[in-house]
Amino acid sequence: SVSRGLGDVYKRQGMETAAERVEKRLGKFLKTDGTSVFDEEDETKLKENVADNIESFVNDYNYLMKRLAQSGDIVDSNYAKKLKNYANAENKELREIGITIKGDGTLELDENKLKAADISQVKKLFTGEDGFAKKVSNLSGQIGKYAKEKVTELEKSSAQASSNYNRYARYANNSQSYNSSYYNNSYYNSKA
């Protein structure tokens, strides 16, 4: 049905947005041009900035995980498994900075523990070419790209279904008016 198709489009667009938000958020940690979250000179501001960005990352990540879990698509299930694997591989390190992995793969943040954590511990996870943040960021990019392709596919099939429906409805209306004029004419003809 057309409305189901549009519902799927909105779900996919939501997933694409969620994936982009995770990738963009992690980009703030991964920058190497001197504008990274970690490049703040003032230590108090640095800790606040890191805590705010990690809190936002956890929220975006959880939103994405929930979207992946609800999708029912095998590719999305594999993406969710990969994200869980990346987190589980860093379980101990994440716990040390106040992030725990829940059973459904979402993350839980203990802000006090994060604020008390050493910045170097946070940096280890959220910088570098093969760190947790980089892996999650790259995968989020793939998830976003896949969601975008699916949106295009769904929009095409939805437009196709819609034009088929309109064609059928037009045909049904034409045959109805043809039938009624036929009956009306024969009625009048028989009276004449």
Sequence and secondary structure as in RCSB ss.txt:
>XXXX:A:sequence
SVSRGLGDVYKRQGMETAAERVEKRLGKFLKTDGTSVFDEEDETKLKENVADNIESFVNDYNYLMKRLAQSGDIV
DSNYAKKLKNYANAENKELREIGITIKGDGTLELDENKLKAADISQVKKLFTGEDGFAKKVSNLSGQIGKYAKEK
VTELEKSSAQASSNYNRYARYANNSQSYNSSYYNNSYYNSKA
>XXXX:A:secstr
 HHHHHHHHHHHHHHHHHHHHHHHHHHHHH  SS SGGG SSHHHHHHHHHHHHHHHHHHHHHHHHHHHHH  HH
HHHHHHHHHHHHHHTHHHHHHTTEEE TTS EEE HHHHHHS HHHHHHHHSSTTSHHHHHHHHHHHHHHHHHHH
HHHHHHHHHHHHHHHHHHHHHHHHHHHHHHHHHHHHHHHHH 
